[in-house]
Amino acid sequence: MLKKVLFYIDKKNKEDSEIVANVNEAAMYVKSCGFEAVVKIAGGVSDDKKSHDDSGSSGESALDESLFLTDSGLAARLLTETGAYVVGISHRLNEGEDFGGLKYIFTDIQEVDIDSYIKAYQRYAHLPWEVIITPRLLIRETTLEDVDRFYELYSDPEMTRYMEGLFENPEDEKRYQKDYIDKVYGLLGFGIWTVVKRDDNTVIGRAGYSVRNGFDDIELGFLIGKDYQGQGYAFEACDAILKYGKEILLFDKVQTLVKEENTVSIGLCKKLGFAELDTVEVEENIYGDEYNTIKTGTGKAPGKGRYKRMIRQL
């Protein structure tokens, strides 16, 4: 869990009153949100190492609970080498600074909201982002620990009547999910997320956005376990995800693909504001029965299904 944010100002920039004021304003804001915040000067190699050693003096756990921000490429490299989670700070005096290897660089540091600090830390710490909170649901990034629960949800034949199931071997599914977490969430900033009931922390389904080969529009997909259907959870989750797509991801329209015979989901999509566009053929079972393994040729071959394509303007 994030507890401390440390800001390192490059020694050569410490006399610039505007930059120092912006960093101090950012630190005060972080403090007002309930976190520790410290502003330090990052100088030469020895100074940078000493600053890091001082920040971690309370033990290794302090490093794991900290996020470091700096406008110095050298400090960023030194801190990264020690295993610290580092974000670059970009401003008018360090244009062209080498922040190679960092996942994030913040500009206008005084305007960065606390959610950005938390999510940068979570990405480095391999913790799932909490994406959306509704009155009854938490929609968050999937973890490998969710996979066993997915098999419980998908075990009812009705769950795979209109959509693809999981890999037969859970280890294949876990390999797939690990690649998905590492590559899709980090690259796109969105994906298919896990839907959790807030009152008892039960995983009840999956929902979110994906990019499908052969189509230009971002796609909304959703699945709610059979025991939780008919209670408005799918609408609550999808309605919130559509608002998130418009307000945060800045999508202007979204598609959904629903099998022709799945009248219940078609009705739900219409309630969400989708309009039928046409009927298309979609590839199914594109990974076969195994994931990232040598195929034996005995598995189910990829095929195609007919789907209603529906569009929603955001």
Steps between C-alpha positions, in 0.01 A plus 500: 500500500625847413594699810770747397575720198849648463574787260861551387581834334816501289772706669536724195129591514474580870540876443200519266223630724215390271616138477567477873162657576320254270669200660427630850137556402482142374650371826252698710216359293625143549517565877144633497392165352638311800844394375848589615680736261860621501683741268878456460778626277655239267861582424798292394528124512594488867224743595237297313608173661506660843151641447376155411677339795348757735150442358528126551656512844192349663546175307430334170124530545535881488630473143208276402256756641655806333473679168791717384460794263795687353590741221851351484571219254806400702303479824231301321754244379671468839170456681372250245814292542420460870149372421318824572178596321587817308299758302665777300408866537508699176516881496636788290859466629550128434365454149680204346591348837565127463236313699552173315351199675237689698136404455369852572605863463283772657475850355349798687575319825292745704188390309542121527217342700554245774347220293792531256754456780315198635460335160864556405603335827257211450628435148859481624400285798292264281183585691163513321349839427161570653340643190138579588289493816120491473245478782525119507806410297875539476639465149874435515781349298515123497755310709626145462317418823172572317550213254379221729184700566449548125491122459222484758301768316552337161417148624128541425441407132275803459800728548672379184188455290545843342867573561837332507611321814835470672789275405445138604817504709501773771877534461446609138245756620742631761776538242259685276384727782857575606588613149176698485571678830859578404435613143142615449434695820837672490490580129137599449397616847179300469384144439259239630474550875372298796160587650479467880207539740605764750297370794674161522795532254363220279615485138178477297614561143711684247444810290695762312647603168699312237639549151385231256693413185317611188299778668582867547280574803579424863277218625304466824472148640344366818418181690318465832482161676166322478431525875526880475297557185162675509613738777615793288872439541577481127323829433665671799847385394462575129335838553792606722755362252340695214520821705864423579566444130357840416638708786838338571600303190344761266333248270242651268322174419506135606382181333379174648464164327223268620404162358178523300312258727605675824185709528551582869837666440368675189221645712745612769719669241199689363420612855859626522445710188645275230338487159519200263724565202539173310583130532862389468703182508756490781793264555463280806745284696793689347750355753383141464493279807845595628690823555865560415570131455575279200169393349444127460239539229236323706332811643193685383573706190416871477158569353256783435173607655229748396464802724283810515726805486360784711634855533471757778606863456656634819 
